[in-house]
Amino acid sequence: EAQLEPMMLLDPTDCFPDRERCVVHSVRYMMQIFSLKLAKVPVNTSSVQLYGCIAARDCLDSLLNYIVNRSRDDPITVHQGSLIEMTGPKRGITMTSPVLVEFDMRIRKGEQEEDDLQLIDGAIDCELTTPSRPSTNRINGDCGAVDITLARVPGAVEATIDVIISKVQSGFSLSLSSFVFAGGSHEGIELFCGTIGESCGLTRRYVIAVQMGSWMHLKFNVGQKGSEYDDLERYCRFKADIHGCDCRQIILEHASISLKVTWLIVR
């Protein structure tokens, strides 16, 4: 038993013997990417089909941690000035040392890949001087530009959000956003925007950096198909913690939404 305790202490989801006063797992600086926006597109083009990747490498893992990862066979249609849907990260991005953000995004033009246009290609270093208040940097490329908004969040923990939608009575539109405290105010991150037609779990888990002791707010906008009424808004909030998980359930007229937020320390 004496040999098992240190091994169990390495697991921040179930810290034994005293989760409340744990001194083994501690908060750290993390990067949070709030949004990616298509800032410029080729002249006379209102929307484009994008594919490719944007990913981060931090000191914990030299492998790519994808923020966007789309194949040419599964592009996304984006208008100038609109958000580019983020598909990651898969885990929190630690920022106790500079983070490398790599990108290779392309515009699909026709049947052959050689006809496609290079939107952006290259890499940027995000230094430790990155402010805690979200700031926007423009990545210029051969055929357009992307704006990336990010911040270095002090004393942060990792929140993983799982969403399951059940008891669906009829189809509805759903948008989900997270608001976290950063640089003195709460800033929003769009997590999901789409249509729900049947019971399901949202296709990915959402990973957010949250400052320890602050509140993470989740906002749901629900619209009934063919309804004359305004979208229904629902809110819930979760207080950041080093260990454990929190669960909530939102009961709507046409569905039930179950939420689970798991708190982890990025190691």
C-alpha positions as CSV (number, residue, x, y, z in Angstrom):
1,E,0.0,0.0,0.0
2,A,2.9,2.4,0.8
3,Q,4.2,1.9,-2.7
4,L,0.8,2.6,-4.4
5,E,0.2,6.1,-2.9
6,P,2.8,8.0,-5.0
7,M,1.6,6.4,-8.2
8,M,-2.0,7.3,-7.4
9,L,-1.0,10.9,-6.7
10,L,0.1,11.2,-10.3
11,D,-3.5,10.9,-11.4
12,P,-5.1,14.4,-11.1
13,T,-8.6,13.1,-11.6
14,D,-8.5,10.9,-8.5
15,C,-5.9,12.3,-6.1
16,F,-5.5,10.1,-3.1
17,P,-5.6,10.5,-0.1
18,D,-6.6,14.2,0.1
19,R,-7.9,15.8,-3.1
20,E,-8.8,19.0,-1.3
21,R,-5.3,19.8,0.0
22,C,-3.2,18.2,-2.8
23,V,0.2,19.8,-3.1
24,V,1.4,17.5,-5.9
25,H,-0.6,18.9,-8.7
26,S,-0.3,22.6,-9.3
27,V,-1.7,25.1,-11.8
28,R,0.5,26.6,-14.6
29,Y,0.4,29.0,-17.5
30,M,-1.6,27.7,-20.5
31,M,-2.4,29.0,-23.9
32,Q,-6.0,29.5,-24.9
33,I,-7.0,30.1,-28.5
34,F,-10.3,32.0,-28.6
35,S,-11.0,32.1,-32.3
36,L,-9.7,31.8,-35.8
37,K,-11.2,34.1,-38.4
38,L,-10.9,34.2,-42.2
39,A,-9.7,37.8,-42.5
40,K,-9.0,38.1,-46.2
41,V,-9.8,36.0,-49.3
42,P,-8.9,36.3,-53.0
43,V,-10.6,39.2,-54.8
44,N,-14.1,38.6,-56.1
45,T,-14.6,35.6,-53.8
46,S,-17.4,35.8,-51.2
47,S,-16.7,32.3,-49.7
48,V,-14.1,29.6,-50.0
49,Q,-13.7,25.9,-49.2
50,L,-10.9,25.5,-46.7
51,Y,-8.9,22.5,-45.7
52,G,-5.6,21.8,-44.0
53,C,-4.3,22.2,-40.5
54,I,-3.4,24.5,-37.7
55,A,-1.6,22.9,-34.7
56,A,0.5,23.7,-31.7
57,R,3.7,22.2,-30.2
58,D,4.5,22.8,-26.5
59,C,7.2,21.7,-24.1
60,L,5.1,18.7,-22.9
61,D,4.9,17.1,-26.3
62,S,6.6,17.8,-29.6
63,L,3.8,16.1,-31.5
64,L,1.2,18.3,-33.2
65,N,-1.8,19.2,-31.1
66,Y,-4.3,20.1,-33.8
67,I,-6.5,23.2,-33.5
68,V,-7.9,22.6,-37.0
69,N,-7.5,19.5,-39.1
70,R,-9.5,19.1,-42.2
71,S,-8.8,16.8,-45.2
72,R,-9.3,17.9,-48.8
73,D,-12.3,15.6,-49.0
74,D,-13.9,17.2,-46.0
75,P,-13.4,21.0,-46.5
76,I,-15.4,23.7,-44.7
77,T,-17.1,26.6,-46.4
78,V,-16.1,29.9,-44.9
79,H,-17.1,33.5,-45.7
80,Q,-14.7,36.4,-45.4
81,G,-14.9,37.7,-41.9
82,S,-16.4,34.5,-40.5
83,L,-15.0,32.1,-37.9
84,I,-13.1,29.0,-38.9
85,E,-14.5,26.1,-36.9
86,M,-11.9,24.7,-34.5
87,T,-11.6,20.9,-34.1
88,G,-9.2,21.0,-31.2
89,P,-7.1,21.1,-29.2
90,K,-7.2,17.5,-28.0
91,R,-5.5,18.5,-24.7
92,G,-4.5,21.7,-23.0
93,I,-1.6,23.7,-24.4
94,T,1.0,24.4,-21.6
95,M,2.8,27.8,-21.9
96,T,5.7,27.6,-19.4
97,S,7.9,28.0,-22.4
98,P,7.3,29.4,-26.0
99,V,4.7,27.5,-28.1
100,L,5.1,26.9,-31.8
101,V,2.0,27.2,-33.9
102,E,2.2,25.7,-37.3
103,F,-0.2,26.1,-40.2
104,D,-0.9,24.9,-43.7
105,M,-4.4,26.0,-44.9
106,R,-5.5,25.8,-48.5
107,I,-8.4,26.8,-50.6
108,R,-10.0,24.1,-52.7
109,K,-10.6,25.3,-56.3
110,G,-11.4,22.3,-58.4
111,E,-11.1,18.6,-58.9
112,Q,-7.3,18.5,-58.9
113,E,-5.1,19.4,-55.9
114,E,-2.7,21.3,-58.0
115,D,-5.4,23.8,-58.8
116,D,-5.8,24.7,-55.2
117,L,-4.6,28.0,-53.6
118,Q,-2.3,28.3,-50.6
119,L,-4.1,30.4,-48.0
120,I,-1.4,30.4,-45.3
121,D,1.7,28.3,-44.8
122,G,4.4,28.5,-42.1
123,A,4.8,28.8,-38.3
124,I,4.9,31.4,-35.6
125,D,6.5,31.4,-32.1
126,C,4.2,32.5,-29.3
127,E,6.5,33.9,-26.7
128,L,6.1,34.1,-22.9
129,T,5.4,37.8,-23.4
130,T,2.0,36.9,-24.8
131,P,-0.5,39.0,-22.8
132,S,-3.2,37.5,-20.5
133,R,-5.8,39.7,-22.2
134,P,-6.8,38.1,-25.5
135,S,-5.0,39.7,-28.5
136,T,-5.4,39.2,-32.2
137,N,-2.5,38.5,-34.6
138,R,-2.9,38.4,-38.4
139,I,-1.3,35.5,-40.3
140,N,-0.8,36.7,-43.9
141,G,-0.5,34.3,-46.7
142,D,-0.2,34.1,-50.5
143,C,-4.0,34.1,-51.1
144,G,-5.5,35.7,-48.0
145,A,-5.1,36.0,-44.2
146,V,-6.3,34.4,-41.0
147,D,-6.7,36.3,-37.6
148,I,-5.9,34.2,-34.5
149,T,-7.0,35.5,-31.1
150,L,-5.2,33.9,-28.1
151,A,-4.0,34.6,-24.6
152,R,-1.6,33.2,-22.0
153,V,-3.8,32.2,-19.1
154,P,-2.0,32.3,-15.7
155,G,-2.7,29.7,-13.0
156,A,-4.8,27.6,-15.3
157,V,-6.3,24.2,-15.3
158,E,-7.7,22.1,-18.2
159,A,-11.5,21.7,-18.5
160,T,-12.8,19.0,-20.8
161,I,-16.4,19.4,-21.7
162,D,-18.6,16.5,-22.8
163,V,-22.1,17.1,-24.2
164,I,-24.8,14.5,-24.7
165,I,-28.2,15.3,-26.2
166,S,-31.0,12.9,-25.5
167,K,-34.8,12.6,-25.6
168,V,-34.9,14.7,-28.8
169,Q,-38.6,15.3,-29.7
170,S,-37.9,17.3,-32.9
171,G,-35.0,18.9,-34.7
172,F,-33.5,22.2,-33.5
173,S,-30.6,24.4,-34.1
174,L,-28.0,24.6,-31.3
175,S,-25.0,26.9,-30.6
176,L,-22.7,26.4,-27.6
177,S,-20.2,29.0,-26.4
178,S,-17.8,29.0,-23.4
179,F,-16.9,32.2,-21.6
180,V,-13.8,32.2,-19.4
181,F,-12.0,34.8,-17.3
182,A,-9.0,36.2,-19.2
183,G,-7.2,39.5,-18.7
184,G,-9.8,41.1,-16.4
185,S,-13.0,40.1,-18.3
186,H,-14.9,37.1,-19.5
187,E,-14.1,36.2,-23.2
188,G,-16.1,33.9,-25.4
189,I,-15.1,30.8,-27.4
190,E,-17.5,29.3,-30.0
191,L,-17.6,25.5,-29.4
192,F,-20.5,24.3,-31.6
193,C,-23.0,25.6,-34.1
194,G,-25.2,23.3,-36.0
195,T,-28.5,21.4,-36.2
196,I,-29.6,18.5,-33.9
197,G,-32.0,16.0,-35.4
198,E,-31.7,13.0,-33.1
199,S,-30.2,12.0,-29.8
200,C,-26.4,12.1,-29.9
201,G,-23.2,13.1,-28.2
202,L,-21.5,16.1,-29.9
203,T,-18.8,14.8,-32.1
204,R,-15.8,16.0,-30.1
205,R,-14.8,16.9,-26.5
206,Y,-14.0,20.5,-25.9
207,V,-10.8,21.4,-24.1
208,I,-10.6,24.9,-22.5
209,A,-7.9,26.5,-20.3
210,V,-9.6,28.1,-17.2
211,Q,-7.9,30.2,-14.5
212,M,-8.0,28.4,-11.2
213,G,-10.8,29.6,-8.9
214,S,-12.6,31.5,-11.7
215,W,-16.0,30.5,-13.3
216,M,-16.4,29.0,-16.7
217,H,-19.8,29.9,-18.2
218,L,-21.5,27.9,-20.9
219,K,-24.2,29.5,-23.0
220,F,-26.7,27.5,-25.1
221,N,-28.8,29.1,-27.9
222,V,-31.6,26.8,-29.0
223,G,-33.9,27.5,-32.0
224,Q,-36.9,25.4,-32.9
225,K,-37.2,24.5,-36.6
226,G,-39.9,26.6,-38.2
227,S,-40.7,28.4,-34.9
228,E,-41.8,32.1,-34.9
229,Y,-40.2,32.6,-31.5
230,D,-36.7,33.9,-30.7
231,D,-34.0,31.5,-29.8
232,L,-34.1,30.1,-26.3
233,E,-31.0,30.9,-24.1
234,R,-29.7,28.8,-21.3
235,Y,-26.7,29.3,-19.1
236,C,-24.8,27.3,-16.6
237,R,-21.4,27.8,-14.9
238,F,-18.6,25.7,-13.4
239,K,-15.9,26.8,-10.9
240,A,-12.4,25.7,-12.0
241,D,-10.8,23.1,-9.7
242,I,-7.7,21.0,-9.7
243,H,-9.5,17.6,-9.6
244,G,-12.7,15.8,-10.2
245,C,-15.7,16.6,-12.4
246,D,-19.0,18.5,-12.4
247,C,-22.2,17.5,-14.1
248,R,-25.3,19.5,-15.1
249,Q,-28.5,18.7,-17.0
250,I,-30.6,21.2,-19.0
251,I,-34.2,20.1,-19.6
252,L,-35.8,21.7,-22.7
253,E,-39.2,21.1,-24.2
254,H,-37.7,19.2,-27.1
255,A,-34.5,17.6,-25.7
256,S,-32.4,17.0,-22.7
257,I,-28.8,18.2,-22.6
258,S,-26.3,16.5,-20.3
259,L,-23.0,18.2,-19.5
260,K,-19.8,16.9,-17.9
261,V,-16.8,19.0,-17.1
262,T,-13.6,17.2,-16.1
263,W,-10.8,19.2,-14.4
264,L,-7.2,18.2,-15.0
265,I,-3.8,19.6,-14.5
266,V,-1.7,19.8,-17.7
267,R,1.5,17.9,-16.8
